[in-house]
Amino acid sequence: MRIIINLVLAVIVLGLVWVLIGSIREPIAFKAEKEKRERAVVAKLMKIRTAQEAFRNIKGGFAPNFDSLAMILETDSFAIVKVIGDPDDPNYTGEIIYDTTYMPAIDSIQAMGINLDSLQFVPYGSGASFDIEADTITYQSTNVPVVQVGVRRKIFMGPYASPRFARYDSGYDPNSILKFGNMNAPNLSGNWER
C-alpha cells in the first residue's frame, strides 16, 4: 500500500513539475515569437512605405491598391530635373535651363530589394494581404494625398492571436493594427516608431 501511495505522489509531483515548466515556457515563447513576427511585418511595412513614396514621386499621390502600385512602379519612370543656372539668385542674368531626364522606376525598386509581386502579403499571414487606403484630404487649406497601410496583429500572430496572451504583455491586443500612415493627416510614420 505504501508503494502505491508513493507512486501516486511521484506521478502528482511530476505532473506539477510539468505544469510549472509549461507556465514558465509559454510567456518566453510568446515574447520571442511576437518580437520575431512583428519585426518581419514592420520590415514589410517599411518596404511598402518606400514603394508608396516612389509612387507619389511619379504620380503626385498614393496608390489605392497594390495592383496599381506595382503597375506604375514596373512601367513608369522618375523625372530627374537638372537646373542649369541659379533661379534663386536675383543677380543672375543668364538663362535658366531645366534639363529633364527619365529613369525607369523598376530599376530603383529592384536596387532597394523590393519584390512587387509579394509586397502585399503579410509575413506569417497565411496568404493574407495588408489593408491599404489612399485618398486626398484638405489639410490646413491645402489638398494633400494621404495613405494608410496596416494589418491586425491577429492575422500574423498565428497560435498567439488569442487575447489570453495579454497577461504576458499588458500592451498586447490581437485586434490592434500595426500600420503606417494616417487617413486624417499627411503623416507616413508607423505606429511602431513611437
N, C-alpha and C positions, 0 to 999 in steps of 0.2 A: 504494500500500500504506500509506503514511504517513497519507493522508487517512482511510482506513478505520479505522486504529488510533485516530486522533484522534476520529473519530465514535463508535467503540465506547467510548472513555474518557469522552467527553462524556455519552453515554447512561448509563453507570455512575455518573458524578458526579451527574447529575440524579436518578437512582434513589435514591442515598444521601441527597441533599438532601430528597427526598420522604419517605423513611423517617424522617429526623431531624425534619422538621416534624410528621409524624404522631406521633412519640414525645413531642413537646412538647405537641401539641394535645390528645391523649387524656386526660392527667391533669387538664388545666384544664377540659375539657368535662365530665369525670366529676364533679369537685368542684362545678362550677356546677349541674349537673343534680341531684346528690344533695342539695345545700342547698335548691334550689327545691322538689323533690318532698317532702323531709322537712318543710319549712315548711308546705306545703299539708296534709299528713297531720296534723301537730301541731295546726294550726288546726281541723281537723275533729274531732280527738280532744277538744280543749278545748270545742267545742260539744256533743259527746256527754256530756262530764262535766257541763256545765251542765244539760243536759236530764235526766241521771240524778239530779242533786241536786234538781231541781224535782220529779221523780217521787218521790224519797224524802220530800220535804216534804209530799206529798199522801198517799202510801201507807205511809210508815214503813220502806220497804225499797227495793231497787233493782230495775229491770226486768230480767228474764232474757233478753228478746229485744227486737228493735226494733219488732215489731208491738204488743206490749203497751205499750211506751214511748210510741209515737205515739198509740195509742188513749186512754190515760189523759190525756196532755197535751192532746189535742184535745177531750176530753169532760168532764174533771173540773175541779175548782176548788180554789184555795188558800183555806184558812181564815185569816182575819185576825182576831185576838183583841185587842180593846181593853179594857184593865183600867182600871176607874174605882175609885179608892181606892188605898191602898198596902198590899198584903198583906205586905210585909217590915217594916213599921213596927209594933213591938209596942204602941205607944201609940195607934195608930189605932183609934177605937171605932166608926167609921161602917161602913156596909155596903159590901162589896167586890162590884162588879158586873163581870161578864165579858160584853162585847158582841161577838158573833161575826158577821162578815160574810164573804161568799164572793166571790172574784174568779176569773173563768174563767182557767185556766192558759194557754190558747192565746193570750190577749192578751199575756201576758208573754213567751211563747216567740216570737211574731211580732215583738214590740218588740226582742228581742235579735237578730233576724235569723236565727233557726234555722228551716230548712226541714225539717220532719219527714219529708217524702216521700223526700228524698235523703240523710238523715242517716246511713244505714247503709253507703253506698257509699264505697269508698276512692278518694281522688283518684289519678288515673293508674293505677287498678287494673283497668281494662277491665271494669267491672261487678262486681268482687269486693266482698264485704261484710266489715266488721270482725267479728272474733270477739268474742263477748260472753258473759260468765259472771256470774251473780249467785247469792248464797246467804246463809245466816245461819250464823255460826260462834260458838263460845263463846270469848271473848277476855277474859282476866282475870276469869273467873267471871261474865261478862255476855254475853248473846246480842246480837250486833251484825250488821247487814247488811254484806255486802262485795260488791264488784263488780270486774271486770277487763275492760277493752276494749282490743283491740290488733290488730295486723296484722304479719305478717312482712315485712321490707324487700323481699324478692324479689318480692312481689306488686305493689308500686308502683314499683320501680326500672327496669322495662322492659328496655332493652338493657344496662343496667348491673347486672343481677341476678346476674352471674357472680362467683364467689369470686376470680377473677383480678384484679379491681379492688381487692382488699385491698392490693395492692402500692403503691397510691397513697394509701391511708389505712389505717394499721395497726389502727384500731378498727372498720373496716368488716367486717361479716359479714352477707351477704344472708339468712341464716337467723335472725338475731336479730329480736326483736319490739320494735316501737315501741308502747308501751302506757301506760295509766294504771290505777291501782288495784292491788289485791293480794287474792288469794283466801285468804290466811293471816293478814291483819291489816286492821283498819279504816283503810285508807290510800288516798287518792284522788290522790296525787301521780303525775305522769308520769315515766317514766324519762328523758325529755329534759330534766328540770328539775334534774338533778344537777350 
